[in-house]
Structure formats: structure tokens, C-alpha cells
Amino acid sequence: MNKTKKRILETTIRLFNRDGFANVSLPLISRIVDISLGNLTYHFHKKEDLIESIYALFQEELAIITKDYKKLSDLGEMDRQLRDFYVFQQRFQFFYLDLLEIERAFPIIAAKHQPHIEGQINGLAKSFNYNVEIGNLVEQDNPIIYQHLGQQFWMNTVFWLMQLAVRGKSGTVDEMAQAAWLLVLPHTTEKGRTIFENIFNMEKIS
């Protein structure tokens, strides 16, 4: 990728994060990048091309931080992955704040992203079941419980930024992690609870 194209993408990501993707126009991008509109449209003919290129970058960077997610992880490793994901969310804030509108406006992105969502949820459920096997979580009579817990955990983390935004609040990675792990805490064994004691001050979340 040449320098101009990379500069356009990085500037657009910052503008999307600041203003929301729907409020950022090609003329604004060209003005902030300090290139002509013609030069911008030479690299990206329309806004859709720009969005799709940003999503390709999004996928590339997400693949790097999630390469270990397909492996079965204990609770401590899952916490590390969660914190890496928080950093990633900060880089692509607009995507998590405007996810539904982006999918509505760009069906090609929805078609690519929705299978990724299902993979994330299923991966979380598998890791929770793995933690049952190694004695960190309680075995349930109904095996679907951890599938639902995976979905709740996913919702809590993916929509963390959105719920803060609509409430006019800010948050930290520790607060996001605590909110997610509070969903899991009631299912822990004594062994699993010691992992939480190593991650958090239990007085804050018990």
C-alpha cells in the first residue's frame, strides 16, 4: 500500500471515530488529508470503496489479535485476549458504535462480518466448556448454558463502547473486563475463583 493511500485510510479511521462514519464525507477527508478531491477519488472512487478497504484492514488486524482465540483457553488466557480486544476496539471505535448502520449500508460487509460474529460466540462457548473440563467452571445439567453464556459475554464486550456512548460515559479496560467476568463468576468452582483473585481484587467484584 502506498503512503498516500495509507494516510487516507488512517485519517478516515480517525474521522470516523470522531464523527461517526455517516457524518464523514469525501470532501472532508480530502481537506484533512490535504489532497485534492480528485486525488482522493483516484485512490478510492467512492465512499463504499473506502469503507471496504478499512474493513479489510480491520479484518487483517483482528486476525492478528485473535489468532489464538480458536485454541481452547483457560480463564486467565481469556482475560488477556479480552484486554487485547479492548485495545483493538479503541482503534476502530466507529465500527463498534455504528455496527448496525454499517451492516445496513454495506451488505457486503455484513456478509463477511456475521459469520465472524458466530465464530466468536462459538469460540467463547467452547472455551467455557474447556474450563469445565479442567475444573475452573461448574458442570451444568443443561449443556446449552455455556453457549448462552458465550453469547452474553460477546454482547457485553462488543457493545461495551456503545452502551457507554449512549449513557454519555467513559470507561476503562478493567471496567469492561469486570462487567464481562461478573457474568462468569457465578459459574466458577473454587479453583476457578482463585483465577479471578489473581486477575482482580475480589472485594470489587464479589
Secondary structure in CASP SS format (residue, H / E / C, confidence):
PFRMAT SS
TARGET T0000
AUTHOR 0000-0000-0000
METHOD secondary structure of the structure
MODEL  1
M C 1.00
N C 1.00
K H 1.00
T H 1.00
K H 1.00
K H 1.00
R H 1.00
I H 1.00
L H 1.00
E H 1.00
T H 1.00
T H 1.00
I H 1.00
R H 1.00
L H 1.00
F H 1.00
N H 1.00
R H 1.00
D H 1.00
G C 1.00
F H 1.00
A H 1.00
N H 1.00
V C 1.00
S C 1.00
L H 1.00
P H 1.00
L H 1.00
I H 1.00
S H 1.00
R H 1.00
I H 1.00
V H 1.00
D C 1.00
I C 1.00
S C 1.00
L H 1.00
G H 1.00
N H 1.00
L H 1.00
T H 1.00
Y H 1.00
H H 1.00
F C 1.00
H C 1.00
K C 1.00
K H 1.00
E H 1.00
D H 1.00
L H 1.00
I H 1.00
E H 1.00
S H 1.00
I H 1.00
Y H 1.00
A H 1.00
L H 1.00
F H 1.00
Q H 1.00
E H 1.00
E H 1.00
L H 1.00
A H 1.00
I H 1.00
I H 1.00
T C 1.00
K C 1.00
D C 1.00
Y C 1.00
K C 1.00
K C 1.00
L C 1.00
S C 1.00
D C 1.00
L H 1.00
G H 1.00
E H 1.00
M H 1.00
D H 1.00
R H 1.00
Q H 1.00
L H 1.00
R H 1.00
D H 1.00
F H 1.00
Y H 1.00
V H 1.00
F H 1.00
Q H 1.00
Q H 1.00
R H 1.00
F C 1.00
Q H 1.00
F H 1.00
F H 1.00
Y H 1.00
L H 1.00
D C 1.00
L H 1.00
L H 1.00
E H 1.00
I H 1.00
E H 1.00
R H 1.00
A H 1.00
F C 1.00
P H 1.00
I H 1.00
I H 1.00
A H 1.00
A H 1.00
K H 1.00
H H 1.00
Q H 1.00
P H 1.00
H H 1.00
I H 1.00
E H 1.00
G H 1.00
Q H 1.00
I H 1.00
N H 1.00
G H 1.00
L H 1.00
A H 1.00
K H 1.00
S H 1.00
F H 1.00
N H 1.00
Y H 1.00
N H 1.00
V H 1.00
E H 1.00
I C 1.00
G C 1.00
N C 1.00
L E 1.00
V C 1.00
E C 1.00
Q C 1.00
D C 1.00
N C 1.00
P C 1.00
I H 1.00
I H 1.00
Y H 1.00
Q H 1.00
H H 1.00
L H 1.00
G H 1.00
Q H 1.00
Q H 1.00
F H 1.00
W H 1.00
M H 1.00
N H 1.00
T H 1.00
V H 1.00
F C 1.00
W H 1.00
L H 1.00
M H 1.00
Q H 1.00
L H 1.00
A H 1.00
V H 1.00
R H 1.00
G C 1.00
K C 1.00
S C 1.00
G C 1.00
T C 1.00
V H 1.00
D H 1.00
E H 1.00
M H 1.00
A H 1.00
Q H 1.00
A H 1.00
A H 1.00
W H 1.00
L H 1.00
L H 1.00
V H 1.00
L H 1.00
P H 1.00
H H 1.00
T E 1.00
T C 1.00
E H 1.00
K H 1.00
G H 1.00
R H 1.00
T H 1.00
I H 1.00
F H 1.00
E H 1.00
N H 1.00
I H 1.00
F C 1.00
N C 1.00
M H 1.00
E H 1.00
K H 1.00
I H 1.00
S C 1.00
END
